[in-house]
Amino acid sequence: MTNSKQLLRIAEVSDLTSLAKSTINLWVAQGKFPKPILLSPTIKVWRLQQLHEWVDLHSGSAAADAS
C-alpha cells in the first residue's frame, strides 16, 4: 500500500510520470507541473498524492482531446 503523503525525489517522479528530469524541471519553471518542496538548497521532493492528481488531470484531458 502506498502512502499518499510519501515524498519522491526527481528520479522517482521521472519513473512515475515517464517524463525526463529535464522536462520536469522545465515544466515546473513554466508552471505546467507541480512545484517541488525544497527540503534544502539541493534537495527537491514532490508529494505522491499531488503527482497522482496531476497525472489523473492530464490523462483525462488527453483522452478527451483524442475523441
TORVEXLO-609497 format. One record per residue: residue in one letter; z, x, y negated of N, C-alpha, C in turn. Coordinates in steps of 0.2 Angstrom, whole numbers, padded with zeros to 4 digits, always signed. Layout:
BEGIN
aZXYZXYZXY ...
// end
This chain:
BEGIN
m+0000+0004+0006+0000+0000+0000+0000+0004-0006 t-0004+0003-0011-0005+0007-0017+0000+0004-0023 n+0003+0009-0026+0007+0007-0032+0003+0006-0038 s+0003+0000-0041-0001-0001-0047+0001+0003-0053 k+0007+0006-0053+0010+0010-0058+0008+0017-0057 q+0005+0019-0051+0003+0025-0050-0001+0029-0055 l+0000+0035-0056-0004+0039-0061-0009+0043-0058 l-0015+0044-0060-0020+0048-0057-0023+0053-0062 r-0024+0059-0059-0027+0064-0063-0034+0063-0063 i-0038+0067-0067-0045+0066-0068-0049+0066-0062 a-0047+0071-0057-0051+0071-0051-0051+0065-0047 e-0045+0062-0047-0044+0056-0043-0047+0050-0047 v-0047+0050-0053-0051+0045-0057-0058+0046-0055 s-0061+0052-0055-0068+0053-0054-0070+0050-0047 d-0065+0052-0042-0066+0049-0035-0066+0041-0035 l-0062+0038-0038-0061+0031-0038-0067+0028-0041 t-0069+0030-0047-0075+0027-0051-0082+0030-0049 s-0082+0035-0045-0089+0038-0044-0092+0041-0050 l-0088+0042-0055-0091+0045-0062-0089+0052-0062 a-0093+0056-0065-0092+0063-0066-0086+0064-0071 k-0083+0070-0070-0077+0071-0075-0080+0071-0082 s-0086+0074-0083-0089+0075-0090-0090+0068-0093 t-0093+0063-0088-0094+0056-0090-0088+0053-0092 i-0083+0053-0089-0076+0050-0090-0074+0053-0097 n-0074+0059-0098-0072+0062-0105-0076+0059-0110 l-0083+0059-0109-0087+0057-0114-0086+0049-0116 w-0085+0045-0111-0084+0038-0112-0077+0037-0115 v-0072+0041-0113-0066+0040-0117-0067+0041-0124 a-0071+0046-0126-0072+0048-0133-0076+0042-0136 q-0080+0039-0133-0084+0034-0136-0081+0027-0135 g-0075+0027-0132-0072+0020-0132-0074+0016-0126 k-0078+0018-0121-0081+0015-0116-0077+0015-0110 f-0071+0019-0110-0067+0020-0104-0060+0020-0106 p-0055+0018-0102-0048+0018-0104-0046+0025-0106 k-0042+0025-0111-0039+0031-0114-0034+0034-0109 p-0033+0040-0108-0028+0043-0103-0021+0043-0107 i-0016+0044-0103-0009+0045-0106-0009+0053-0106 l-0006+0056-0111-0006+0063-0112+0002+0065-0110 l+0002+0068-0104+0009+0070-0102+0011+0077-0105 s+0006+0081-0107+0007+0087-0110+0000+0089-0114 p+0000+0094-0117-0007+0096-0120-0012+0097-0115 t-0011+0098-0109-0016+0100-0104-0016+0095-0098 i-0011+0090-0098-0011+0085-0093-0013+0078-0095 k-0018+0075-0093-0020+0068-0094-0020+0064-0088 v-0017+0058-0088-0017+0054-0082-0019+0047-0084 w-0021+0043-0079-0023+0036-0080-0019+0032-0076 r-0017+0026-0078-0014+0021-0074-0019+0018-0069 l-0017+0018-0062-0021+0015-0057-0023+0008-0059 q-0018+0004-0061-0019-0003-0062-0024-0004-0068 q-0024+0000-0073-0029-0001-0079-0036+0001-0076 l-0036+0006-0072-0043+0008-0069-0046+0002-0065 h-0042-0001-0061-0044-0007-0056-0047-0012-0061 e-0043-0014-0066-0045-0019-0071-0052-0017-0074 w-0053-0011-0076-0059-0008-0079-0065-0009-0074 v-0064-0007-0068-0069-0007-0063-0071-0015-0062 d-0066-0019-0061-0067-0026-0060-0071-0029-0066 l-0069-0027-0072-0073-0030-0078-0080-0028-0078 h-0081-0021-0076-0088-0019-0077-0092-0020-0071 s-0089-0021-0065-0093-0023-0059-0095-0030-0059 g-0091-0034-0063-0093-0041-0064-0099-0042-0069 s-0099-0038-0074-0104-0038-0079-0111-0035-0076 a-0110-0030-0072-0116-0028-0068-0120-0033-0064 a-0115-0037-0060-0118-0042-0056-0121-0047-0060 a-0118-0049-0066-0121-0054-0070-0128-0052-0073 d-0128-0045-0075-0135-0043-0078-0140-0043-0073 a-0139-0042-0066-0144-0041-0061-0147-0048-0060 s-0143-0054-0061-0146-0060-0059-0150-0063-0065 
// end
